[in-house]
Amino acid sequence: MDNIFETATTALKAMLTNEKKQPPHVGEVMSCWIYLSMLEYG
């Protein structure tokens, strides 16, 4: 397990880089739609 400083450094580097963000995975989008449907109609 990484220590807290390595974890924080990795997280900051990920937030500060200007890489293009990947589109959400199909499974993630489907889960969001199911959750939204459950909130609206459930």
Backbone bond lengths (Angstrom), bond angles and torsions (degrees), N, CA, C in turn:
res aa  C-N    CA-C-N  psi(-1)  N-CA   C-N-CA  omega(-1)  CA-C   N-CA-C  phi
1 M - - - 1.464 - - 1.523 108.79 -
2 D 1.338 115.27 134.78 1.456 119.58 179.43 1.521 110.29 -71.44
3 N 1.313 114.31 154.69 1.454 116.13 175.90 1.521 109.66 -81.22
4 I 1.296 117.21 170.81 1.468 122.38 -172.23 1.524 111.71 -64.13
5 F 1.327 118.06 -33.48 1.461 120.88 -178.74 1.526 111.60 -70.89
6 E 1.317 116.98 -40.54 1.460 120.01 177.21 1.526 111.04 -65.29
7 T 1.321 116.43 -39.54 1.451 120.95 178.90 1.525 110.69 -64.88
8 A 1.328 116.91 -44.64 1.460 121.03 179.35 1.529 110.93 -65.08
9 T 1.310 117.26 -40.50 1.465 121.18 178.56 1.520 111.09 -63.40
10 T 1.310 116.61 -43.85 1.458 120.81 179.04 1.530 110.84 -63.04
11 A 1.318 117.00 -42.35 1.462 120.94 179.49 1.530 111.10 -64.80
12 L 1.314 117.52 -42.15 1.466 120.59 179.11 1.521 111.53 -65.56
13 K 1.314 117.25 -41.20 1.464 120.19 177.97 1.521 110.59 -61.87
14 A 1.323 117.03 -40.48 1.458 120.76 -179.87 1.526 110.84 -65.53
15 M 1.318 117.80 -36.12 1.467 120.80 -179.21 1.523 111.97 -76.26
16 L 1.327 117.86 -30.53 1.449 120.96 -173.26 1.519 114.04 -91.36
17 T 1.312 118.33 -14.29 1.460 119.50 179.05 1.517 109.66 -74.85
18 N 1.307 115.53 152.18 1.467 120.44 -177.06 1.520 111.79 -102.40
19 E 1.310 116.84 36.17 1.450 120.01 177.94 1.519 109.72 -74.36
20 K 1.331 115.40 151.45 1.458 119.20 176.86 1.516 108.81 -68.08
21 K 1.323 115.45 138.00 1.454 119.97 179.20 1.525 109.12 -80.24
22 Q 1.298 115.77 141.32 1.454 121.52 178.21 1.519 109.58 -77.32
23 P 1.331 117.48 145.64 1.467 118.92 175.31 1.521 109.84 -67.05
24 P 1.329 117.18 155.02 1.461 119.46 -179.41 1.522 111.65 -63.29
25 H 1.311 115.18 149.89 1.458 121.95 178.61 1.523 109.54 -70.70
26 V 1.324 116.68 149.40 1.460 121.81 -177.63 1.532 110.93 -57.03
27 G 1.321 117.81 -39.71 1.460 121.33 179.33 1.516 112.18 -64.80
28 E 1.338 116.62 -37.23 1.458 119.87 178.20 1.525 110.71 -66.43
29 V 1.325 116.50 -42.97 1.460 120.60 -179.86 1.524 110.39 -64.77
30 M 1.322 116.54 -42.20 1.461 120.38 179.55 1.531 110.53 -62.13
31 S 1.318 116.89 -41.47 1.466 120.22 178.57 1.519 111.28 -63.67
32 C 1.321 117.00 -38.61 1.467 120.18 178.22 1.518 111.16 -64.96
33 W 1.354 117.59 -41.29 1.458 120.72 178.84 1.523 111.55 -66.17
34 I 1.316 116.55 -39.71 1.476 120.19 178.00 1.521 109.64 -63.68
35 Y 1.313 117.44 -44.00 1.458 121.68 179.64 1.530 110.69 -62.07
36 L 1.335 116.20 -44.26 1.460 120.39 179.17 1.532 110.82 -62.81
37 S 1.325 116.18 -42.22 1.468 120.11 178.19 1.513 111.47 -62.59
38 M 1.318 117.29 -40.21 1.456 120.45 178.94 1.516 111.16 -65.42
39 L 1.334 117.45 -36.70 1.456 120.07 178.70 1.528 111.55 -69.32
40 E 1.330 116.51 -39.95 1.460 119.70 -175.98 1.526 112.92 -78.38
41 Y 1.335 117.29 -39.36 1.461 120.71 -172.50 1.525 113.55 -110.76
42 G 1.326 117.30 -8.57 1.444 121.15 -172.97 1.443 114.63 -82.67
